[in-house]
Amino acid sequence: MRAMRLAKREITDSEELKSVVEACQVLRLGLLDDDGVYIVPVNFGIDWRVDAEGRPAPAFWLHSAGEGRKADALRASSVAGARIAVEMDIDDGVIAGAYACSYSLAFRSVMGLGIAHEVTDPAEKEHGLARIMEHAAPGAPVTFTEQALER
């Protein structure tokens, strides 16, 4: 992955990265299809893993209908998984300036690249949906019908 132009703004602390990701409620999923670049906001769940360098690596769980542009783009990419981009952010307020163009917006964000894989195993689907529910509504009761898991 390409290095950030303003490296001083890069989140390198593992706990800060986790804090930003877990505070976000919407993940923007970037895909490419025959019509061009496509960005869609989605709910998500997280399983935290560790990468080869020992850094936290979030594995995101996303829900999708079986049809539509998002599903088509994910399926068309490749058998080994669809290449995706992700972005999420937290609005930290306006930074006031001395004149109009010196104003800015304070925010924390996480951006990354990854591979999306379709889940077909019912137990794995249930785990992913439970992770989405835990992130969106911590402590809410979580049960899924067979019909929901099939969809």
Steps between C-alpha positions, in 0.01 A plus 500: 500500500619850420630707793300800617615837368460654848653218702469705821121453479514122459349300786777263604394428858307169512261610771421829325429311175264265684334795672427679171370187325279399791356853533391506135153377412522515120762348272521628144574214264674587173453264207570503127259365241432548127329833575799636693591563861218435746489607866229376733455559876442180697460377857783280617633271768862437596726214595840629607794298374874563495697545176848363420663805665301455821264794434123481549324411175122532499304237309174670412170316472257656251145402411371505146193392312567234239418735216565862408802701393702433816445122480572497125824697544618276783428183302646620170843587636650153532459154642772572757316804638410850395752781540341773708577832667358605836467837671347603832524823693403689814406868481689694768355843417586815310840666526435875488732714294573870458334508155264279300754275327702443818217305665526125503338194649660290771448128455662165561480241225610154402551400138621172362500242227393141527342194350132415547394136516146370478401291801292190428539292818193552725707504822738757353203710379351491849833608650529791254143619558554477876813717467301759299226503765752527785658803335171670406303416816727371778318264736190463281359146476640321197318212332462422131252280318617250238328714237697807608827306482412372151446857377 
